[in-house]
Amino acid sequence: MKAPLSALLAALLILAARSEDDCYTNTENCAAGAHGCCDSTRSCFAKTSTASYCKTACPTDFVNAAGNTVVWDCEGTCIEGNANCMDGDGNPQQCCSGGYTCERKSATYGQCKESCPYGRDPAWQCETAAPTLAPTVSPTPGPTAAPTRCLGTNSGNCLSGANTGVACCDADASCERRDENYGQCKTACPYGNNPAWECETVAPTPAPTELCYAESDGNCRAGGQVNKCCDESLTCWEKAAYYGECKAACPANEAWACYTSPPTTSPTSSPTVAPQPKMTLRDAASNLTTPLPMGCVINYAFIDNPAKVNDHTEADLELYLALAAKQYNWLTEENGCKWRYSWQHDRYRCVYMLEFAEAHGMDFRGHALVWGKAASNPDFFDEECVEDADGNMPGRCKSAVPTYTVDQKYKIMNEHVKNESEYYAGRLAAWDVVNEAVCDCWLSFSSCEEFVAAHPDNCGKSERYSGDEYDVYLKKNIYWPDMPDYISQAFIETKKYDTTASLGYNEYKFEASTGWQKEKSDMTYQLVKSLVNEGVPIDYVGSQTHIDLGYMNYKTGGGSTSNRHDSELEYLDSVKANMDRYAAIGVEWHFTELTIAMESVDDTFDTEAEENQAYLYKGLLDLCLAEEKCTSFQTWGFVDGWTNAYNGLLAYPFGTDYEGKEAFVEMMSSLDPVYQKVYGCSAYLYGGCKTDSDCCTEGNSCFVKNQFYSQCRTSCPDNTDWDCWEGTESIFSGTTGELGLAGAALLGVIVGLGVFTKKVITDYRKGPPKGLDGDSDTIDLTSADTDAMFFRTHNAFDEEKAGGGGGVGNDKL
C-alpha cells in the first residue's frame, strides 16, 4: 500500500529542517531515506505515492523516449483500494488511485473500490462519494489521441534506427535525406554547403494508429487528465479527478463530475400552431398542387369615371380595385382590347389594365381579337356603318365603311391580328382569338336548318367546319361567308407573332351538352374539333357561362322560357359531359365570363336564392377542379353593382358591401379545406350543412336536397325534388333525411381523409392556393345592343315569339 498523504507531508516537514548540505539533488527520492530535503533551489515534488524528486517546479506532463506519457502527481497522493477514504465527519478525504472510487459503507467509513460490493454485502450503502482532495476539472468534451513525439531540428536520424521508417519532425522542419539510411529534420536542406546531401524531402511514415477505448473499456483519465483516446462517437467523460470512461454521453448520475443537474422548471415548448386557412381566392387556388388561375373582368370606363355605374365614388373605386388585386390572379379588360377601342383610344384602355395586372402579379387575358359583331370593329370595318335611305348611320359611326374585295378583307384582318398580337407578345397569358362565331338558332325552331331557311341573312352552313357527326352553322358578318376559313386563319396569324399566349375560341350558351343548349353545344364542339383536325394552333375553348338561378331546374327546361328542350341531365352533369369531350380531343376548358344572376330584377335575393347561387358557383368550380384540362376560372365582373349588364341582378360572388357572399364562402371551401373547416361546416361533402351543432342554428336541422346539397331548415320542404321528402336512408337517419350520428361520424372520417368537395370525384390538383357607344362610352340601357344581351339572357324571348327571331347573340356589351 502507498504511504498516506499525512505521512508524506510529515516527512517533507522534517526534511525542511535539515541543513542544505544534507539535501538531495533532483535525482534522489526526496521523501525517503535518511536525508530527504532538497537544496535551496529545489522543492520536493511527488511523482507517485512512493516516489518524489527535488525539482525547481512540478514537471509538466511529457512523452518519454519510449513514447509513454509521464504524469506527475504534485498535488498529493491518492490511496489505493480497501483503505478508508472517509474522514470522521463522513466526508471523502482522499482521492482513489487506479480508477477506483470512494464508496460509502457507513457515515464515517468508505473504501476505494472498483465498484460498490452491494451485490455481495448488503451492509454497504453504495453511495459514491466525490473525493475532496482531487481538484475539480471541467469535462473534456472530445477524445484526444495519444500525442506523437516528433524529432527536433538536427536531432536524430529520421530515416532508420530507433525511428523505424520515416519519423515526423517538429514544426517548420522536414526530414531531408542524406543517403539511403540517414536523414535529419531540417528547416532547409544543406546542399549548398555540403554536396554529400541528396536533399530529397521524405514524407514521414504516419504514426501508428493508437488503439482507442470502446465504451466503458477502461480509465481514460489516469493521472488527472485525458490520456487515452475513445472510439469514434465516444467521449472521455470525467467521473472523478483521476478517472473517466468513454461514453456517448455523460451518465445522468450525480456521482459523475461531468453531470449537470437539469433545471427545476422544464422549458416551455412552443405551442403547436394550427394551420391557417387561405383567405383569398387567388391564394387558395395558387396553393393547390396544380394551381388554378382565378380571374375577374374590369371595365376601364368605370375606372375613368366610377359614377357611370350606380354613382360610385372614388372611394368606392379604391375598394373595388383593391379587392380585385387581393382576390384574383387573372384579369381581363371588358372592352378595351377589342378592335374598336384599341383603334379609338390607341390601345390606352387595354394597356392601362394590363399594367394594373402586372403591378399586382396578375396574368392577363386579351379579349377579343377577331369578332364578327359590327359594333366591336372600327368604322372602316363595321358593316353597319352604312347610310340608310335618309343618309343616316348608327351614332357610333363617324364614317361609312368602304366596299372590300375578299383579298382586301383577308389583308385587313391579318394586318390587325399582326399589329395586336405582336404588340402584346410575351405579356399575355391568353388570347380569345375568335369570339362568338356560331349561329344562335333559337328555341322556336326545331333545328338550325329550319332557322336558316327562315332567316337566310343571319346564318349559314359552313362546309369547311361541318363534320360527319354535326353540321356547323356560322353567323354572317363582315368575315363570313366571304372568308370561309377566317377562324383558322386568325389562329394561325396570331401564333406567328405571339408564341407564348394560350389561344382560344370563346362562345356562349353552349356549355351544357344536353337540353335546350344541345344543338349549339354540338356545333361548337364540331367547330373546335375541325380546327384541331386541321392542325390549327388552338389551346382552349372559352365557356362564357352567363346563367341565372333558373338553371337549378335545367332538367325541365330551366334557364329559358321554353320547355321544349328538356334535358336528361341536371345542369352541372350536362356541363361535365361537355367538358369531358373537349378533354378527349386535347383541348383545355376555360370558364371565361361566368355570371350567375337572378332571373329578374323584380325577384327577391333571399336566403334560398343566395344558397342556390352559391350551389351553382361552387358546383362549376368543383367541375373545374375535377377536370385536369380545366385551366382557368373567371367571372365577368366580381362585385354586385359594378356592371350595367347585370345591374340589379346580383350576379357576383361579392356584394355591394365588397364582402364575400355565400358563393364566395362555398368556392373557398372547395379550394381550401382548412378554410372550409374553420369558416364553414366540418364537411361540405353534402352541401351546406353536416350536423346541427356545426352548421344549423337552434330550431333548425340539416335536410338533404340531393347528393350535392343540403340546407338547415325547420322541416323538409314539401317538394319531391328533395331527397329528405322521399325518406332517403344511407348515412342519413330517419324518413326526414336528417343527418344522423353515424353519418356524422362517417363524414368526420371523410374530412380526416381530405375529402372536401361535394362530389366524390378525382381532383387532379389536390394530391396526400372583360360602353359601346363611341367616344363618350355612355352605356344606354335602352340601346339595341344592351337589349340584345337581356333578350338572350333574361327576357322571355318576346322578340322571337313575335317572329323577329334573328341574329341576336352577343353575350356582352
Secondary structure, 3 states (H helix, E strand, C coil): CCCCHHHHHHHHHHHHCCCHHHCECCCCECCCCCCCCECCCCEEEECCCCCEEEECCCCCCEECCCCCEECCCCCCCCECCCCECECCCCCECCCECCCCEEEECCCCCEEEECCCHHHCCCCCCCEEECCCCCCCCCCCCCCCCCCCCCECCCCCCCCCCCCCCCCCECCCCEEEEEECCEEEEECCCHHHCCCCCCCEEECCCCCCCCCCECCCCCCCCCCCCCCCCECCCCEEEEEECCEEEEECCCCCCCCCCCCCCCCCCCCCCCCCCCCCCCCCHHHHHHCCCCCCCEEEEECHHHHHCHHHCCCCCHHHHHHHHHHHHHHCCEEEECCCCCHHHHHHHCCHHHHHHHHHHHHCCCEEEECCCEECCHHHCCHHHCCCCCCCCCCCCCCCCCCCCCCCCHHHHHHHHHHHHHHHHHHCCCCCCEEEEEECCECCCCCCCCCHHHHHHHCCCCEEECCCCCCCCCCCEEECCCCCCCCCCHHHHHHHHHHHHCCCCEEEEEECCCCCCCHHHHHHHHHHHHHHHHHHHHCCCCCEEEECCEEEHHHHHHHHCCCCCCCCCCCCCCHHHHHHHHHHHHHHCCCEEEEEEEEEECCCCCCCCCHHHHHHHHHHHHHHHHHHHHCCCEEEEEECCCECCCCCCCCCCCCCCECCCCCECHHHHHHHHHHCHHHHHHHCCCCCCCCCCCCHHHHCCCCCEEEEEECCEEEEECCCCCCCCCHHHHCCCCCEECCCCEECHHHHHHHHHHHHCCCCCCCCCCCCCCCCCCCCCHHHCCCCCCCHHHHHHHHHHCCCCHHHHCCCCCCCCCCCC
